[in-house]
Amino acid sequence: MHIHKSLNMGKELRVIISGGGTGGHIFPAVSIANAIKGKHPDAKILFVGALGRMEMQRVPAAGYEIKGLPICGFDRKNPLKNFKVLFKIWQSQRMAKQILKEFKPMVAVGVGGYASGPTLNKAAAMGIPCLIQEQNSYAGVTNKLLAKKAAKICVAYEGMERFFPAEKIIMTGNPVRQNVLETPLSQEAARESFGLDPQKKTILLVGGSLGARTINESVLQHLDMVEGAGVQFIWQTGKYYHAAILEQLKAHAPMPMLKVTDFISDMGAAYRAADLVISRAGASSISEFCLIGKPVILVPSPNVAEDHQTKNAMALVNKEAALYVKDSEAPATLLKLAVETVKDSAKLASLSAHILKLGLKNSADVIAEEVIKLANQSSL
């Protein structure tokens, strides 16, 4: 076990973690907080999020206090509304300053998303050391702006000196969900838990929540192929589409090789059951595939800021660590490619070997170490 230097003069560790907006930002933030607590159980950790976004529920559910700022993004379609946005940014800066003064953190962590902008800007102006964590292979606007002020920048992809000062970058990887890595089930038992044949090749389709539409269409347009392929499928439709899809399937003969569900709570079991996964190309999903060495076909979501997901996907495709299908082409080609790939054992083995090389273990712990080092340097 690593013995930690106690903090300067026995001061208690006080950390602010800011950001959110999507699960891809919130999950790493909570993992980093948990890792800090693991090393310093009496640490005081406060989250700062954006009012009305999902962190305001998710963070308290994980056992941490959160304060919300009234910040939102610029309206590109209706520029007149941006006076209101500018006012909210000004308000958020003032509130962030107040929160920092009252909480007195020794270090501030930003994970991307609206709220991390004003929080880390004010922290840097007050002389609080800042660390940012960039999950994607293409840096977000907020993190690019904050990079000049940050002391350390934790990244998950090579080549990030395109966006950030090279001397500040640490390659840490993205924290991933522990239950994905630690499933006790064998592949056969995992398939049985979904009511499927324990011996048959299995494809898992996960499209996120609202991002699931294209992947869902790719299945619905080829139900005959699903039925005749000689393989089986676990299909997470997303809650939004589930009822309509079940209605459509009623018109079709029963398909025992197709397990349809709106939401999979145990992703560890689903990944273990699958020989091949079809997924969007969000940074946190990709980090999970790298650590478990899972062959994957990525269908990047086109409606994501700066087309992050395509860039994430190509970083793997260029290393022969994943296959890629463009969103607009998926309904026509995705299912056929998936069925061909899942039957090609050599291809699966090669994808698995290549993607495993990209996984970075213990990311949350490594990032927590850096946060604690910065707190030790803090003069506050």
C-alpha angles and dihedrals in degrees: 000000000000113000111216125222106246113246119268112291093346094292115162115251112253118187133176117204117193138186140053135140095148137039087250089067099035099050095057090044092056091044091054090049091050091049091051089050089049090059097035109023092185095052116131110227125184124184124211116201141162117274113250094019124114095259089073088070102026098053097052088045087058090053103259133118117244134190119203128222121204091235126137138164128274117272105237094183097050111033093181089068089062094083085069090048091051090050090051091050090051090047091048092051090053093047092046090053090051093048091050093048092051098041097039098204120196091211137016124213123199122195099180129266130100101295095056091066101068094030096055094037090057093041091054091047089053092051096253110146112245133208123190128198117207112195099185134072087235116054119241121237094251094051093045089055093045095047094085090058099040122099094205134019118199114203139180101206137058121247097040091136083088085078107020139044104272095224092061097050123105120183103225106143124224123296110247135201109279095216089062091060099040108050110146093204126108116229091256093050091046091054091048090051086063092048093253136131107278092216102047127099108256134207120198118206118197121169102171116242112296090004091068099086100094094045090048091051089050089061099039093054092054107040090136089059091048089053098045103037097090091230132094134237139213106201122192104193100182120246094265095062101030102096094046092049093050088051091053092048091055089074090058128075113264112281112205090179091064120074108192121195135161095219136008112213095183103054090166090065092044093052091046091052093051129085089189133019128207110203148151114261102247113152097242093050091049091051089054093051090050094053096047094038094233120170108236143183108211122210104186115217108243095205097069125110113276091352090278093166097059089050091049090050095047091052086065098036090055088058093046087245098124143013121239135209122185114240094238092051098044100090090057102038113015101084095046091051091048094052092047092048097047090055093050105084094183091053092049091050092049094048090048094050093048097046092047089061090062097055118109113202129216093014096160091053093048091050092046089054090055092048091052091048090054091048089053090054092047115115092200 
